Amino acid sequence: SSELTQDPAVSVALGQTVRITCQGDSLRSYYASWYQQKPGQAPVLVIYGKNNRPSGIPDRFSGSSSGNTASLTITGAQAEDEADYYCNSRDSSGNHLKVFGGGTKLTVL
Amino acid sequence: EVQLVESGGGLVQPGGSLRLSCAASGFTVSSNYMSWVRQAPGKGLEWVSVIYSGGSTYYADSVKGRFTISRDNSKNTLYLQMNSLRAEDTAVYYCARDLDYGGNSCFDYWGQGTLVTVSS
């Protein structure tokens, strides 16, 4: 099955812009989706498709993709954005499986 | 309002069985793809299984042959039957609606999770 690779930890100063990346062969064929998870809570979908935000997600969250890399960008990071972020996509082997990245811990300084 | 409520978690001995339930409201389970995703303590998310609206089912290699996903349309409920449980199956198990769009997939609604602990 495919794998998605994320940096384990990223930090950003309050109000600055941060990019969280996700690499994997499946991203050449499928869009990534991104999830925010805060301690003790269920994940929340923040970006899916080319660059779609579910209702209620602030517009400071955006997504992009190039080749085998998908990116989640937070423009003007807020203290409440400190969380774990996971990418996800379909497996590229065509076997209907899904795969998650290992997650990135975002710290807002 | 869409809501997913898991139940059925608990402590089970290695080799034992457990059935998780996920009661849905605000949408019809049988008309959607539905997945189970788990998270071991302090670890990342791991996709476990999906059931398509047509009834086809698929599993992660780590649970294939031991876990079975199913649904009860009359109860609008998703299930995960877990057999031959191992210590490494210890995790919070989430059910999620698996939104398919143009062949892509994302999980747009999640339950609160139920903890499964496999230990003697």
Interface residues (C-beta under 8 A of the other chain):
Chain A: S1 Y30 Y31 S33 Y35 Q37 A42 P43 V44 L45 Y48 G49 P54 D84 Y86 N88 S89 R90 N95 H96 L97 K98 V99 F100 G101 G102 G103
Chain B: S35 V37 G44 L45 E46 W47 V50 S56 Y58 A60 D61 Y94 D98 L99 Y101 G103 N104 S105 C106 F107 D108 W110 G111 Q112 G113
